Amino acid sequence: MSNLFLGLWRIVTFPFHAIYNLFPKFFNGLWRIVSFPFRLVFNILAFPFRMLQRFNRFLNTEPEEHPISEVFIDLTTNKDTRQMMWDQVEALRMHIFRALLSLILTVSVSFLFTQKIINFLAQPVGGIDKLIAIEVTETISVFMKVALFSGIALAIPYIAFELWLFAAPGLRPRERKMGLVGIPLASIFFIGGAAFTFFLMLPTALPFLNNFMGIKTELRPQSYFSFVTGLMFWIGISFEFPLVIYVLSAIGLIQPKVLAQQWRLAIVIIAIMAAIVTPTIDPVNQGLVMAPMILLYFISIGLSYIAYAGRKRNQAEEQEKEHKEEAG
């Protein structure tokens, strides 16, 4: 019975097969035109899932092991290694290029609300009306400086993401995931440092500076906003210290035991850094800078212990896995 239906189906479809065989290109092109909208919709809907699948595969792929000593030797003898190095340089150039493009974009976007940021930053001295410009282009320079500062603050997450993308192929899956989690943390720490400067440090420092020796200071926009944005930027950068220590400990470049033993030396270095960054010479403002930096240092020690313990645990698991594979 099945052979009967199969033969009947071949007889019925024979004319269509014959026509198709005469004009295969025409019917293939017609099918592509008719099915194009459906294929387009399918690819659009499937694109996020494909990207998630590729990204998950990228996160969990083990890197190839290349000892640094062997790499340096191969650079002088192996043409493929030299080509690989140039490929890495080209990749780094593209990451830097995309980071610069993101910075240009964020600076351009920040122009839309730069005036509001200027009004906000002028609050510690009583508003923008308290500032006096003595040069024709001074206000334009201030506007550009504040726009650049806000653009950098907006671009930090993407710049950190580009740096992570460059380093990720050489990291283990756990280190990649930790680095990915660290990207939003980098922004949070930077914003925390800038907020600490604006809400706690400036209200204490500015009255002292403006009335030192009983001489009232006439504030210029150029000097005031350069002072405020520079201070917020560098203290924001210093607040990234715990994150940097965590990453270096996870990689194995820093041991938490060394950080814990050298805490006295660290406090001395922090005091020197605070004296450089602090806008005044009085111990009160220097103490305001030192206190969070010392606290951040001890937080860094705790994070270093966590990262180092995780690294040791992963190494033990890998050794155990290798022993099982050798035994098997």
Secondary structure, DSSP 8 states (H G I E B T S, - for coil): -HHHHHHHHHHHHHHHHHHHHHSHHHHHHHHHHHHHHHHHHHHHHHHHHHHHHHHHHHHT-------HHHHHHHHHH-HHHHHHHHHHHHHHHHHHHHHHHHHHHHHHHHTTTHHHHHHHHTGGGT-GGG----STTHHHHHHHHHHHHHHHHHHHHHHHHHHHHHHGGGS-HHHHHHHHHHHHHHHHHHHHHHHHIIIIIHHHHHHHHHTGGG------HHHHHHHHHHHHHHHHHHTTHHHHHHHHHHHTSS-HHHHHHTHHHHHHHHHHHHHHH-SS-SHHHHHHHHHHHHHHHHHHHHHHHHHHHHHHHHHHHHHHHHHHHHH-
